[in-house]
Amino acid sequence: MVEASGPNAKEIAYWNGANGRKWVRFQESMDRMLQPLSRQAMEVAGIVEGQSVLDVGCGCGGTSLDLARRVGPGGSVTGIDISTEMLARAVARAAAEPDLPLRFLNADASVETWAEPRDHAFSRMGVMFFRDPVASFANIRSALKPGGRFTFVCWGNRARNPWRSIPMAVAERHIELPASAPPDEPGPFAFADGNRARQILTDAGFAEVRVEVLECDLLLGDTVEGAAEHAVQLGPLGNILREAPEDVQVRVADEMREAMTPYLRSDGVRLGASCWLATAAAP
Ligand SMILES: C[S@@+](CC[C@H](N)C(=O)[O-])C[C@H]1O[C@@H](n2cnc3c(N)ncnc32)[C@H](O)[C@@H]1O
C-alpha cells in the first residue's frame, strides 16, 4: 500500500477510502461508460503490437487490459495506481487472462522511478490528481524513451459535460453544494481549461503538444434507475450526498430518476461529455 505522504498525500488517502471502493463497485459500468473514450485515444496514440506502455492511474485495470491485448505477447504494459483496492480488482481481472503481458505497480506516478524506458505513457482520467502536475508530468516523461509518446484523456469544460452538470443541478435544488474547486486544485476537472493542460505539458518538457476536443454521449446506465444511481453515487456529488440527511438523499434520488428519463434511448441513458485528448512527445 502506498503511504499517504508527500505532495499527493490527500489524494492517496482519498483513492484508498470510500471513493476507491465505489470505483470498484461500479467498475463494470464505469468501464462501459469510459471505454469509447480510451479506445479512441489508443487509436490516436497509434499503440501497436510489440510496444511497451505505462498506464498512469490505471484504477481497476480496464485500459491496462485493453492496452495489453493491443500490444500482444511481444509488448508489455504496466498499470500504476495509488489505490490498493482498485489495483486489487485490476490484478484479479488480469488473472483471468494470464497470457497477457501485464503487470501492476501500487505506487505514486509523480515520484516513482522507472526501471526501463517505454514507448508510450497512456492515461484515461488518471492524471488530474497531482498536487504538482508539472513535476509529475516531467516524471512521467522520464519513463519514456526519446521520441516516446504520452497520450491522455481528461474531462474538458464543465459546462459542456451534462453527464455531470445535470446531476449537480438536481442536487443543488436540495443541498448547498461547495463552490467549484480552484483550477489548480487536483480533481476530475483540473484540466477543464485545455490551455492549462497544454502549458503543463510544455513546462514538463514535452514537445509536439496537442490538446484537442473529444466529445461523445456517455452511457450512464441501461435503465433510468441505473443511470440515476450512477449519478448520485459517484464522483464529488456522491461524496456530498453521503453526508446529507436521509430524506434529502431520497428526494435527490427521486428527482435524479426524473432528470434521467428524457435521455433514455434504445441502448440506455446517454448524456453528452466533452473531454480533452492530449498527445505529446518526449524529446
Ligand atoms: C478517475 S480514476 C480513473 C481510473 C482509470 N484510469 C479508469 O479510467 O477507469 C483516477 C485514478 O487515478 C489514480 N491516481 C490518482 N493520483 C495518482 C498518482 N499520483 N499516481 C498513480 N495513480 C493515481 C487513482 O487512484 C484512480 O485510480
The ligand as an SDF file (V2000), in Angstrom:
LIG
                    3D

 27 29  0  0  0  0  0  0  0  0999 V2000
  -10.8470    8.8490  -12.1870 C   0  0  0  0  0  0  0  0  0  0  0  0
   -9.9330    7.4270  -11.7290 S   0  0  0  0  0  0  0  0  0  0  0  0
   -9.6220    6.6780  -13.3080 C   0  0  0  0  0  0  0  0  0  0  0  0
   -9.2500    5.2310  -13.2230 C   0  0  0  0  0  0  0  0  0  0  0  0
   -8.9740    4.5310  -14.5610 C   0  0  0  0  0  0  0  0  0  0  0  0
   -7.9300    5.2060  -15.3030 N   0  0  0  0  0  0  0  0  0  0  0  0
  -10.2270    4.4530  -15.3820 C   0  0  0  0  0  0  0  0  0  0  0  0
  -10.3570    5.1920  -16.3600 O   0  0  0  0  0  0  0  0  0  0  0  0
  -11.0800    3.6060  -15.0560 O   0  0  0  0  0  0  0  0  0  0  0  0
   -8.3550    8.1500  -11.3350 C   0  0  0  0  0  0  0  0  0  0  0  0
   -7.2960    7.1430  -10.9420 C   0  0  0  0  0  0  0  0  0  0  0  0
   -6.0440    7.8110  -10.7950 O   0  0  0  0  0  0  0  0  0  0  0  0
   -5.3680    7.2460   -9.6870 C   0  0  0  0  0  0  0  0  0  0  0  0
   -4.3440    8.2030   -9.2320 N   0  0  0  0  0  0  0  0  0  0  0  0
   -4.5380    9.4380   -8.7200 C   0  0  0  0  0  0  0  0  0  0  0  0
   -3.3480   10.0030   -8.4030 N   0  0  0  0  0  0  0  0  0  0  0  0
   -2.3860    9.1050   -8.7290 C   0  0  0  0  0  0  0  0  0  0  0  0
   -0.9550    9.0990   -8.6220 C   0  0  0  0  0  0  0  0  0  0  0  0
   -0.2910   10.1320   -8.1150 N   0  0  0  0  0  0  0  0  0  0  0  0
   -0.2720    8.0130   -9.0630 N   0  0  0  0  0  0  0  0  0  0  0  0
   -0.9490    6.9330   -9.5660 C   0  0  0  0  0  0  0  0  0  0  0  0
   -2.2880    6.8840   -9.6660 N   0  0  0  0  0  0  0  0  0  0  0  0
   -3.0070    7.9470   -9.2630 C   0  0  0  0  0  0  0  0  0  0  0  0
   -6.4930    6.9930   -8.6880 C   0  0  0  0  0  0  0  0  0  0  0  0
   -6.1330    6.1040   -7.6790 O   0  0  0  0  0  0  0  0  0  0  0  0
   -7.5840    6.4590   -9.6300 C   0  0  0  0  0  0  0  0  0  0  0  0
   -7.4780    5.0740   -9.7870 O   0  0  0  0  0  0  0  0  0  0  0  0
  1  2  1  0
  2  3  1  0
  2 10  1  0
  3  4  1  0
  4  5  1  0
  5  6  1  0
  5  7  1  0
  7  8  2  0
  7  9  1  0
 10 11  1  0
 11 12  1  0
 11 26  1  0
 12 13  1  0
 13 14  1  0
 13 24  1  0
 14 15  1  0
 14 23  1  0
 15 16  2  0
 16 17  1  0
 17 18  1  0
 17 23  2  0
 18 19  1  0
 18 20  2  0
 20 21  1  0
 21 22  2  0
 22 23  1  0
 24 25  1  0
 24 26  1  0
 26 27  1  0
M  CHG  2   2   1   9  -1
M  END
$$$$
